[in-house]
Amino acid sequence: MIRIDAVWLSTVPLDMRAGTDTALARVVGVFGAAHPHTAYLFANRRANRMKVLVHDGIGIWLAARRLHQGHFVWPQTSVASDTNRVSLSRAQLDALVLGLPWSRIGEGGIISVV
Protein backbone atom coordinates (compact mmCIF):
# COMPACT_ATOMS: atom_id res chain seq x y z
CA MET A 1 0.00 0.00 0.00
CA ILE A 2 1.03 3.58 -0.55
CA ARG A 3 1.67 5.58 2.62
CA ILE A 4 -0.21 8.89 2.70
CA ASP A 5 0.57 11.30 5.55
CA ALA A 6 -1.17 14.41 4.19
CA VAL A 7 -4.06 15.09 1.82
CA TRP A 8 -4.49 18.35 -0.07
CA LEU A 9 -7.45 19.33 -2.23
CA SER A 10 -7.21 21.92 -5.01
CA THR A 11 -10.18 24.18 -5.69
CA VAL A 12 -8.77 24.90 -9.17
CA PRO A 13 -10.38 22.53 -11.74
CA LEU A 14 -8.20 20.14 -13.72
CA ASP A 15 -8.84 18.85 -17.24
CA MET A 16 -9.45 15.12 -16.76
CA ARG A 17 -7.49 14.36 -19.93
CA ALA A 18 -4.37 15.42 -18.02
CA GLY A 19 -1.74 12.76 -17.57
CA THR A 20 0.88 12.33 -14.89
CA ASP A 21 3.20 15.09 -16.12
CA THR A 22 0.40 17.66 -16.50
CA ALA A 23 -1.08 16.78 -13.10
CA LEU A 24 2.38 17.01 -11.49
CA ALA A 25 2.91 20.43 -13.09
CA ARG A 26 -0.46 21.55 -11.66
CA VAL A 27 0.53 20.27 -8.19
CA VAL A 28 3.76 22.29 -8.32
CA GLY A 29 1.84 25.34 -9.60
CA VAL A 30 -0.91 25.21 -6.95
CA PHE A 31 0.95 23.79 -3.94
CA GLY A 32 4.51 24.93 -4.66
CA ALA A 33 6.01 21.42 -4.62
CA ALA A 34 5.08 17.74 -4.59
CA HIS A 35 5.98 16.45 -1.14
CA PRO A 36 6.61 12.74 -0.45
CA HIS A 37 3.75 10.72 1.05
CA THR A 38 1.22 13.39 0.14
CA ALA A 39 -1.95 13.03 -1.94
CA TYR A 40 -3.17 15.90 -4.12
CA LEU A 41 -6.82 15.89 -5.25
CA PHE A 42 -8.28 17.64 -8.29
CA ALA A 43 -11.78 17.65 -9.81
CA ASN A 44 -13.15 18.72 -13.17
CA ARG A 45 -15.45 21.76 -13.47
CA ARG A 46 -18.63 19.68 -12.96
CA ALA A 47 -17.03 17.88 -9.98
CA ASN A 48 -18.24 14.48 -11.16
CA ARG A 49 -14.68 13.27 -11.84
CA MET A 50 -11.64 13.38 -9.59
CA LYS A 51 -7.93 12.70 -10.05
CA VAL A 52 -5.55 11.96 -7.20
CA LEU A 53 -1.81 12.35 -7.58
CA VAL A 54 0.34 10.74 -4.88
CA HIS A 55 4.09 11.17 -4.50
CA ASP A 56 5.28 8.05 -2.65
CA GLY A 57 8.87 9.24 -2.14
CA ILE A 58 10.16 7.38 -5.20
CA GLY A 59 7.65 7.97 -7.98
CA ILE A 60 4.26 9.37 -8.84
CA TRP A 61 0.90 7.56 -8.76
CA LEU A 62 -2.14 8.92 -10.59
CA ALA A 63 -5.64 7.58 -9.94
CA ALA A 64 -9.05 8.63 -11.23
CA ARG A 65 -12.60 8.26 -9.90
CA ARG A 66 -15.90 9.09 -11.54
CA LEU A 67 -19.38 9.37 -10.07
CA HIS A 68 -22.12 8.19 -12.43
CA GLN A 69 -24.76 10.15 -10.50
CA GLY A 70 -24.35 13.39 -8.61
CA HIS A 71 -21.05 15.11 -7.96
CA PHE A 72 -18.25 15.33 -5.41
CA VAL A 73 -18.72 17.98 -2.72
CA TRP A 74 -15.99 20.37 -3.87
CA PRO A 75 -15.23 23.82 -2.46
CA GLN A 76 -15.47 26.72 -4.87
CA THR A 77 -12.54 29.03 -5.60
CA SER A 78 -13.09 32.36 -3.88
CA VAL A 79 -11.55 35.42 -5.49
CA ALA A 80 -11.80 37.33 -2.20
CA SER A 81 -9.96 34.74 -0.11
CA ASP A 82 -7.49 33.73 -2.85
CA THR A 83 -7.39 30.22 -1.37
CA ASN A 84 -6.96 27.49 -3.94
CA ARG A 85 -6.08 24.60 -1.62
CA VAL A 86 -7.59 22.86 1.41
CA SER A 87 -6.07 20.31 3.78
CA LEU A 88 -8.17 17.20 4.54
CA SER A 89 -8.05 14.57 7.27
CA ARG A 90 -8.22 10.87 6.48
CA ALA A 91 -11.88 10.71 7.55
CA GLN A 92 -12.70 13.67 5.29
CA LEU A 93 -10.91 11.98 2.37
CA ASP A 94 -12.91 8.80 2.90
CA ALA A 95 -16.17 10.79 2.87
CA LEU A 96 -15.14 12.82 -0.20
CA VAL A 97 -14.33 9.72 -2.25
CA LEU A 98 -17.82 8.38 -1.50
CA GLY A 99 -19.43 11.67 -2.57
CA LEU A 100 -20.48 12.62 0.97
CA PRO A 101 -20.33 16.13 2.49
CA TRP A 102 -16.78 15.81 3.87
CA SER A 103 -16.68 19.36 5.27
CA ARG A 104 -19.10 18.33 8.04
CA ILE A 105 -16.66 15.75 9.43
CA GLY A 106 -14.25 16.79 12.18
CA GLU A 107 -14.05 20.47 13.15
CA GLY A 108 -16.57 21.44 10.46
CA GLY A 109 -19.29 19.35 12.08
CA ILE A 110 -19.06 20.77 15.59
CA ILE A 111 -22.30 22.16 17.02
CA SER A 112 -21.88 24.73 19.76
CA VAL A 113 -24.01 27.16 21.73
CA VAL A 114 -24.56 30.40 19.86
N, C-alpha and C positions, 0 to 999 in steps of 0.2 A: 504494500500500500504506500501511497505517497503521503509524506508527513506535511501537514498544513498547520502552521502556527498562527497565521494572520489571514484575514479575509478582507479584501477591499472591493467596494462596488463603485463603478463609474456611472455618473449620471449622464455622461456624454454618450449618445448612441453610436453603435458600431455597425458597419455594413457586414452582414452575416456571410458574405462571400469572402471576407478577409481570412487569410491563412495565418500560419504561425508568425511569419515575419512581420506582416502588417499589424497583427494583434500585439506583438511585442513592441513595435514602434509606438503604438497607441498607449501601451502601459508606460513606456518611458516618457511619452509626452504628457500624460495626465498625472502620473504618480512620481515622476522624476527619475525612477530607476525600478528595475525588477529585482526585488529582494528574494533570497533563497527561502524556501518553505512558506511562500506566500501565494495565495490565490487572488486573481484579479477577475472580477465579473463585469461583463458588458452585455447590454441588450440592444435589440434593434429599436427603431422608432415606435413600432406598435407594441413593443414589450411582450411579444408572444414567442420570441426566440432569445436564447441566452448563450453566450460563449464564456468559458472559463479558461483562463490561462494560468498555469501553475509552474513556477520555477522551483524545481526540486533540489537545487544546489549543484546539479550536473547538467541538466538539460531543461527543455521546455515541453510541457504537456498542454495540449489544447483540446477541450471537450465542448460539445454543443448539446443543448437541450431545447426542445420545442414543445409548447403546449398546443394541443389540437383545439381546445376550447378555452376561452378566456385569455388572460394575460398575467404576466408576472407583476407583482406589486413593486413598481420601480419609482424611486423619487425623481421629481422633475428638476431640471437645472434651473436655478434661480439666478437671474442677472444681478439682483440686489446683493445676494450673499456671496456670489462668485465661488461657490463651493461645487466642485465637480467630482467629489469623491466622498465615500462614507465607509466607515469601518463597521464590520459586522462580527457578532459572536458566532460560535458554532451552532447554537440553537437557532439564531436568526437565519443562518445559511440553510439549515435543514428546512425551515419553514418557507424560505424564498424558493428553493428548488421545487417544493410541492405546490407553489402558487398561492401560499397563504400570506396573510398580512404580517410579515416579519417584524415590522416596526412596533408592533404591540407586545413583542416578547422582550423580557428583560426590563431595563429602565423605562422604555417607552410604554409599558403596560401598567405602570404603577398608578394606583388610585389613591389620592390623598384628600384631606379635608381642605376645602377652599375657603 
